[in-house]
């Protein structure tokens, strides 16, 4: 960061990039009630029993699924039955950033000859050099990240012989989307994510219930068929549609879950798979992620002490931490004015956490935002929070915050409100700021569609080719230990360690970039690779 950022960092191009980056990060940290909960692999959602008369672990009756048709849900064409889904030929047309097309997929992969199909939106950046080597599918994570946008920004240096294809997974973006009420989502965001008393706890639960009910009312049966495994089967269909015998794939954050599950289900069809920023496939990440964000906050604190000309929040680490903690507590009692709106404690924690996904190049903006908030101006921190939430000026939201709970809560075992409280208490004990203020995760105990039991750790991908698993030692959202575990569980993993900070490594580390490019060009590391730059 140059000295020029000392004056008005919010107006620089990097500030705008930071705001944009937190809109769709490669992983999502749902601070409306939780740190990013790792998403677990599930059995096929096709086997989910009827919802009527079921109750969740807290004894709350689940509602029947309404007969509604979200955009992009259509009757299955007669010619698309059984294995014929892979015979589709996309009608690629020029669009902003590449070539766009849509294809259909069965709503229910457990019954591919069923009456209903959904739409998947694709964007391809064609190979620019010959000979063409095939397709690399890319997934930015989430769950709920927009893959078509990601394809246009994905670094192609050294990969010019590949088509790069991004797709909006089912429930996301221009594919058949999860639809929810924007007002219900805003009401949830307005709640205290770390409730101090039973009244606040009840309000948070009710806001989660209301959001889920609105999603069910507007999305219908889609919510029953939006698991990670459903997306993996969509991806295998797309592999066949583009004509590749084996899948080449780059997945970041939650995208590592999709890629690892693919290798587990279809090892013989797995080609070159890069998994950057591995999630914990068991779904039990609350404590490790709280600790990860606590470490990231510590990195900011240390930077702040050493950059007094840019960050005047305290003369030593204890003072800086006290300043941040006191501000967070004060925002709970007295929200901070942010133009015509208010910055609540939840918004402040969201804004801080979102910027902590980045490395220290973004720290001057976080320092400025905290300083402004202390002076009674919460606009900068609210801009970070809005960017993270994909909140538009008119109060509407993008698909990320709607698809995220829909996918995660179908994948993740529901342990009820008591289980959420127990995990929150454990996280708070392990991480004084992040664990305390991110609060309990009431999303899945409140969700109207029951989860499918999770299978637990990955099975070895026997028969798959070597898989590149990349981990960053200072990654707050997907702690480095996850990459070590995923590489071991897959059995064919090749671990790449980036000794740095921030979330995911590709595009930020030249060493990781070279390793990834070489891998896609059939130069496979023999053992672990360690990158320091």
N, C-alpha and C positions, 0 to 999 in steps of 0.2 A: 504494500500500500504506500503510495507516494504521499509526500507532505501536503500535497494539494487537497487530500481528503480531510485535512484538519478543519477546514472552514465549514463547508456545506456539503457533507457527504451524501445527503439524501437526494441531491439533484444530479449526481454523476451517473454515467451509464452503468457502473457496477452496482449502484444502489438499485436501479431498475431491474438489473439482472437478479439481484438477491430477492427482491419482491417476487419476480416471476418464478424463481427457482423454488421458493417455498410453496408455490401453488400446487405443483406436482413434484414432490421429491421422489427419489427412487424408492424410498420407503415411506410409509405414512405413520406418523406418531399421533394417534387420535387422542389429543389432550383434552377433549371434551369427555373426561371421565377415565382416561387411562393413558399410560405410555403405550407405544405400539405393542399390541399383543401379538405374538408370533402366531401365524396361521398354520393349522395342522392339516395334513392330508386326510382325506375321508374316503369311506367306501362310496360306491356310486349312489348319487342322490336319487337314482331311479327307484331304489328299494325303500325309500322313505314311506312309512305307512300313512294312511289318511290322517288328517290333522284334527278332525272333529273329535271332541271328548278327550283329547290329550291334555295333560297339564305339565308344566315345567317343574323343576325341583322345588320351587317356592309355592307350588300348589295353585298357580294362576292358570285358569283355563286358556287354552289356545283357540284362536278364532278360525272358523272355516275359511278356505281360500276363495275369494270372490272370482267370478267369471268376468275378468276384464282383459283387454287386449292393448298392451302398451305398444308404442310405435315400433315397427319393424317385426312384430310377431304376425305371422301370416299362415294360411293353410299350407300344408306340405304339398308341393307339386307332385303329381303322380309318378313322374319319372325318377324322383329322388326317394329311393327306398333301399334299405339294406346297405350294401357297400357302394351304392351309386352316388353317395354324397361326394366321394372323391373324384367323380367324373366331371364335376362342374368346371367350366372354363371361364375365368373372370373376364369381364369386358373392361379392360384397363383404359382409362381416359385421363388425359392430362389434368392435373389439379395443382394447387399451390404446394410446391415442394417436391412433386414427383408425379406418380400415376396412381389413380384411385380406382377402387372397384368394391363391389359388395358380393358376398356369397351367402348361402343359406346353410344352417346347421339344424339338426333336430333339437327341439326344445328338450326332449328327454332322451339321452343317449342309452338309457335302459330299454327304450322302445323306439328305435330309430325309424320304424315304419308308422309311428303315431301320427295323429292328424295335424300337428302344429310344428312350424319351423320358426326359427329366429334369424335375424340378419346380423352378419359380421362385416364390419367396415375395415378395409385394407388400404394401406398406402405403400407403394413400392418406389424406392430410389434405384433405378436400373444400374446394372454394372456399366462402367465407363471404359473398361479395358478388356481386351481379349487375351486368351480364351476365357470364356465365362466359367466360373467354378461352381455355380449353384446359388442358393439362397441362404442368407442368414436372417432368421426371424429374431426380432428384438422385443423385449418387454421391460418397461421401466419400473415395474413394481406396483406397490399400493398395499393391498389390492385396490384397484380402481384407477390406476394410472392409464393415461391415454397413449396407446402404442402408436397410433398414426402420427401424432405430433413428435413422438420420440424418434421415429424413423428419420424425420427430416433433420434432426439435430445430432443424430448418432455419428460419432467420429468414423469416417470411412478411409482415413489415410492408411494405405497399405492393404485395404480391402476392396480396391476398385474393381476387382474381377468378380465380385459377388453382387447379386441383387440384395438390397437391404429391405426387408418387409416388416412393417409394424402393423399390428391389428389392435383394434379396440376390443378387448375381451367382452364376452357376453355380460350385459349389464352396464357397460361403460360407453360413454361418448356417443359416437355415431352408430354403434351397434345397438341392438335392441336394449334400451337403457332401463336401469332401475329408476323408477320415478317415485318421488316423495314430495311432501308438501314443504315448500321453502319456509313458510312461517313456522312450521313445527321444528325444522332444523334450526332456525334462528332462535326459537324459544329454548331449545336444548343448549345452544352455545351460550345463551344468557345465564344459564344456571351456574351455581357455584360447583365447580368440578371436584373440589375437596371439601365436602360438607362438614360443618362444625357442629351441627345438632340434628336431631331427628327431623325437624321441619325441613331443613335444607336437603337432607337425605331423601325424604319423601318427594320433594319437588323434583329432584334430579331423576329419581326412578320414574315418576309420572311423565316427565319430559321425554325420557327414553321410550316409554311405552307409547306415548302419543306419536313420536316419530315412526316407530315400527309399524303402528297401525296405519299411518298415512302411506307408508311404503307398500304395505300389503294391499290397501284399497286401490292404489294406482298401478301396481305392478303385477298383482295376481300370481298366477302359477310360476312366473319367472323366478320368484323368490325360492321356489322349491328346487330349482335346477340351475344354480349359479355357483356351485362349489368349485374348488380348485380342480377336482378331478374332471368336472364337466369342461373346464377350460383346457385341460390337458388333452382331452379327446377332441375338442375343437382344433387344437394345434396339430394333432396327428392328421386330422382331415386336411388341414391347410398344407401340411407337408406333401400329402398325396396330390393335392390340387396343383401345386407348382411343379410337380413331376420329380421331386427328389426322393431317392431311395432311403436316405438317412436324413435326420433332422440336424441342421446346423443352427445354433441358437445362442443368443446372448441375453441373459436375464439378470437384472439388478434387484437387490433387496428381495421383496416378495417374489419377484421374477425368478429367484433362485429356487423357490419352492416349486414353481411350475416346472422348471427344467429338471430338478431332481426327481420330482414325481414322474415326469416323462421317462427318464432313464430307468426308474424302478418298474414302470408298467411296460415300457417298450424298449428294452435294452438293445434288441437286435436292430432297431430302427434309429438308434442314437448315433449321430455323427460327432461333430465337434460342438461340445456344449461348454459355454463359459458362464459360471455362476459367481457374480460379484456382489459381496455383501450378504452372506448367507444368513437366513433366518433360522430360528430354532424350530425344527419341524414338529416337536412335541407340543408346541404352543404355550409352554410355560416360561414366558420371557419377562414377566413383569419386573422381577427383581433385577435380572441382569441388565435390562434396558434402563431401569431407573439408575443403576450404578453407572451405566454407560453415559447417560446424560449428566450425571453428577461429575464424572471425569471430564466431560466436555466443558461443563461450567467451570471446572477447575482450570482447564486450559485457558479459558477466557479470563479468569481471575488473574492468573499468572501473567498473561499478556498485558492486562490492564495495569498491573503494578509496574511493569517494565516500560510502559508507554504513557507516561504521565501527561505528555503533551496532547495525547489523543483521548485519554481516559482518566478522568479525575473523580473516581468513585471511592478512593481510599488509598492510603499510603502503603498498606501491606495487605496480604491475602485475607486475613481475618476481617479487616475493615471493609474490603470490597464485598466479601460474602455477607457481612452484616448489612451493608447498604442494600444489596439485592433482596435479602430476606425481609428486611423491614419494609421495603417498597412493596413486595408481594403481599405482605400482611396488611399493609395500609390500603391496598387496592381492594381487598376483600371488604373492609369496613366502609371505604369511601372510594367508589369508582372514579377514575381520572377523566377529566373532560378531554374529548377528542373531536374537535369541531362540533358538529351537531349531534354527535354520539358520545358514548362513554366507553372507556377502557376498563373492563372488569378484571378481577383477579384471573379468571380463566383466560381472557384475551391476552393479558400480560404474560402468563405462563406459556401460552401458545406462541406468542411472538418471540419470546426468548428461546424456546425450544426449537422453533423453526430455523432461526439463524444458527443455532448450534449444530445443525446438520452440516454447515459449511466449515471451511478451515479459517485460519486467522485473517484471511483477506477480507472477510465480512465483519470482523470484530469491531472496526471503527463505527460501523452503522449500529451495531448492538449497543456500544458505549453511548452513542449519541441518543439512541432511543431511550435508554434507561435514564440518562441525564435529563432529557426532555420530560419524561414521565415524572421524575422527582420534582420538576419545576411546575408541574400541573398541566403539561401538554402531552396527551397520549396518542397523538395522531400517527407518529412514526411507528410505534409499537403496534398500533391497530392496523396499519398498512401491512406489516409483516403477518399479522394474524389473518387478515382478510385474504392476503395472497395465498397463505397456506390453505385456508378454507375454500378457495376458489369463489369467494363472495364478490359479486359484481356491485357496482354503485347503486343499482336499482333494488338491491336486496335479494336477488336471485343467486343460486349456487350452481356450480358445475356438477358433473356427475360423480366426482371423486368421493365426496363426503356421503353420498347416497349409496354408491356401490360398495364402499369399504365395509360398513357393518353388515350389509346383506351377504357378502361373500364370507367374511370372517365368522359371522355367527352361524352360518350353515356348516362351516368347517370345524369350528371349535366346540369342544364339549362344554355344555352349559353346567356350571357348578353352582348356580344360584347366587342370590345376593349375599348369602353368608360366605360363600367361597370367594366372591369378589372382595368383600370386606377383609377377609383373612389375608388375601394376597396384597391388598393395599397396605395393610399394617406391616407386613413383612418388607415391602418395598420402602415404606417410610423409615423403618428402622435401619435399612441398609443404605439409604440415600437421603440425607437430611433435607435437601431442597427438592430435588426431582421427585423422589418417592413421596414426599409429604404433599406437595402441591399439585401433582398430577392426579391424585385421588383414586377412588375405586372405579372399576370398569363395570358399569351397570348395563352396558349396551346389550350383551348377549343374554343375560337373565331376563331382559325386557323384550327380547325379539319375538315376533309372533309366529315364526316358523321354527320348529325344533331342529336342533343340530343332529347330525349323523355321527355316531360314535367314531372317534379318531383312532387310527391304527397305531399311533405312537412312532417310534424311531423308524428311519428309513431301512428298508431291506437292501442288501447289496445288489448293485446293478450288474449282475453277472451276465457277461456277454456283451456289455457296452464297451465302447472305446474309452480311452482315458478322458476324464472330465476335468477341466480347469476350474478350481475353486479359489476365489480371490478373497482375502480378508485384510482389512485395515486395522492396525493395532489400536488406533484412537477413534474408531467408529462408534458413535453413541447409540445409534438406532439398531444396528446389527453387530453386536460385539464380536470381536475377533475370534473368541472361543467357538462361536457358531461355525465359522469356516473350518476350523480344525476338526470339529465333530462331523460336519457334513462330508468332508473329504474322506474321513475314516469310514463312516457309515456306508457311503457309496461303494467302497472297496476299490474303485478305479479312479479315485480322486487324485489330482496333482495340486498340491497346495501352493498358492502364490501369496506371500506375505508382503504387504506394503506397510512400512514403518512410517506412518503419518497419521494425521487427524482428518476428521470429516467423514462423511458418509459415502461409501463406495470409492473405488480407486480409478477405474478406467476413465480416461479423459482428464485426470488430475496428476497421474504419475507417468512419466515418459517410459520408465522401466516396465511398468505394468502394460502400457500400451504396446511396447515392442513384444512383450511376451505373448499377449493376446493375438497380435497380428501373426507372429511366427506360428502360433498354435493353429490358427485357421489356414496356414499355409503348410501344414503337416510337419512342423518342427516342434515336437512335443517334449516338454521338459522331462528329464529322467527322474528327478526327485523334487524336493521343495525348492522354490525360487524365492529369494528375499530381495525386495526392492527398497531402496532408501531414497529414491528421488522420482 
